[in-house]
């Protein structure tokens, strides 16, 4: 789940950056040939929609650079249709290849930079937190408390240092182990609470005997808390 949340957050950040890149490059390559600056507000969303559709479609299996160049190829038709409306705008038609190349290059750099930031932790251990709702506590516990990082560093570095991360199976085992202990802990606390409540109800008028006997319950709860504390020390030591 955490891997999917990080990928969704990265996708959202990339889309925002892609929109900025397209707006900037449209202005740089075509503004002198348009009738007014308002034309950029018309063609910009059309181009962005074409690129996003291509990125979410047949380009998913490609490497970053090839993927961006293939996606930008989809912008040719809307650009030609828009610029061929009149003589002044048509003067911008020869600039389409340069526009496509520039956007593809900047988009590739952005995607690679985001991948590096998410994988190395330069955006912090929980980069997806600002985009989450009810899943945020679980995500932050796995990423920050347990130290389970985003998977994929070996692929990003093309295995230059070999296998340096824990495997997906090892991380899943760690999360399952913590879940099992936390479930057992909640069960033990429930037993203590039920025992205290039952003894209080059965004590009747002899409340003093019950209160004096509470020392044993507090001692048991103390040992339970120590068990939990020691367990998480072991987790952090890993």
N, C-alpha and C positions, 0 to 999 in steps of 0.2 A: 504494500500500500504506500509506504513512504517513497519508494522509487517512483511510483506513478505520480505522487503529489509533487515531487521535485521536477519531474518532466513536464507536468502541466504548468508549474510556475515558470520554468525556463521558457516554455512555449509562449506564455503570456508576455513575458519580458521581451522575447524576440519579436513578437508581433508588433509591440509598441515601437521598438527600435526600427523595425522594417518600415513602418509607416513614416517615420521621420526621415529615413534614408530616401525613400521614394519621393517624398515631398521636396527634399533638398535637391535631388538630382533632376527632377522635373523642372524646377526653377532654373537650375544651372544650364540645362541643355535646350530648353524650349521657350523660356520666358521671352526672349527677344523676338520670337516668331509668333507669338499669340496676340490676339486683339486686345486682351486685357488680363489683369492678374486673376480675375474671377474665373477665367478659363481653367486655371490650375485647380481650382476647387471642384471643377466638373470632371476633369480627366483623372485627377489624383485618386479618388475612390474607385474608379473603373479599373485603373491599373493595379491598385492594391488588391482588389477583389480577385483579379485574374491570377496574380502571383500566389495569393493564399490558397486559392482553389488548386493550383498546380502543386503547391507544397504539400497539401493534404491528400493528394491523389497519387499519380503514377510515379512521383519522384521520391517516395518514402524509402525505397530500397537503395538509393544512390548515395555516394559520398557527398560531403558538404558542398564542395565546389561544383561538381557536376549537377547536383540537385538545384543549386541556385541558378546556374546558367540555363538549365532546362526550364525552370519556372519562369525566368525572365523572357524566354522565347515566346511565352504565351501572351506577352504584352504587345507584340507586334501588331496584331489585328486591331485592337482598340485604339492604339496610337495612330495607325494609318487612317482608320476611319475618322478619327477626330481631326487630325491635321490636314486631311485632304478636303476639308470643307470649303476653303477659299485659298486664294493665291498666297496671302501672307503666311498663313499657318502651314501651307504646303512646303514652305522653305525650310521647315524644321524636320522634314522627312529624312534627309541624309544623316541626321543626328541620332536616329533611333539605335543603331548598333552601338554607338559610344555610350548612350544612356543605359542600355541593357548590360554592357560590360561593367560599367561603373557600379551600378546597383548590385549586380551579382558579386562583384569583388568585395564591396563593403558589407553585404549581407553575410557572405561567407566568413569574413573576419569577425563579425558580430557573433555568429553562431559558435564559432570555435572559441571565442573569448568567454562566452557564457558557459560553454561546456567545461572549460578549464576552471572557471570561478566556482561552479557548482561542485566539481569533483575534488578540487584542492581545498575547499572550505574557505576561500578568501572572501566569500559573502557571508561567512558565519556558518555554524553547524546546522542551522535551521532556516535556509533561505526561502522556503515555501511558507513560513509562518504567516506573513502578512496577507496571504491569499486564502487562508483556511478559516473555518468556522468551528464546528463541534469536534472535528477531527484534530484540531491543533494540539490539545494536551497529549494525546497518544503519539502524534508525530514528533513532538518535541522531546517526549520521554525516550523514544527509540533513538532519535538522532543525537540528542544532547546528553542524556543520562547514561544510556547504554553505549553510546559511541559508535553506533552502526552507521557507517558512512554510505553515501551514494555509490552504487556499484558501477564500474566501467573505467576506472583509471588505467588498468592494463591495456584496454583497447585504445584509449585515447593516446597513450604513449607508445602504441604499437609494440608492446611487450619488451621495451628496452631494458627494464629492470626485472623481467620475469614476472612471476605471480607474487605481488606484494600485499594484496588485500585478502581479508578473510573471504572464503567462498560464500555464495548465497546460502548454501546449506548450513554452514557454520553460524551465520547470522540468524537464520531462522531457528536454529537450535537454541541459540542464546535467548531470543525473544520468547520462545516456547517455555524455556526453563524459568524465566522470570515470571511469565504468566502462571505457570504451575505453582510456583512458590507464593505468589500474591493471592492466588485462589485458596491455597491451603491456609495462608495467614488470615484471610477473611473468615474462613470456616472456624479456625481456632478462636478468633475474637468473638464470633457469634456464640460459640459454646460457652465462653466465659461470661458473656452478657446474659445468656439464658440461665446459667447457673446462679449468678448473682441475683437475678430477678426472682428465680424460684425460691431461693433461700430467704430472701426478704419477705416474700409473700407467706412463707411457712413459719417465719419466726414469730408471728403473732405479736403478743405483748413483750416477748423476750428480745427486744431490739438490741439490747446491750451485747448479748452473746453474738448476735449477727455482726455488729460493728467490730467487735474484737477479732472476729474470724476473718474480717476483710483484709487483714495483713497478709494472709496466705494468698488471696486473690491478687493483691497488688504485686506481690513477689512474682507470681506466675506471669502477670502482664509485663513486668519488668524484664524477665528472661525472654519473653516473646519479642519485645522491642530490641533487645540485644541481638537476638538471632537475626532479625531483619537488618539491623545496622551492619553486622558482620558480613551478611550476605552481599550487601551492596558494596562493601569495601572490597570483597573478592571480585565483584563485577568491574569496579573501577580499576583494579590492579591488572586486569586483562588488557 
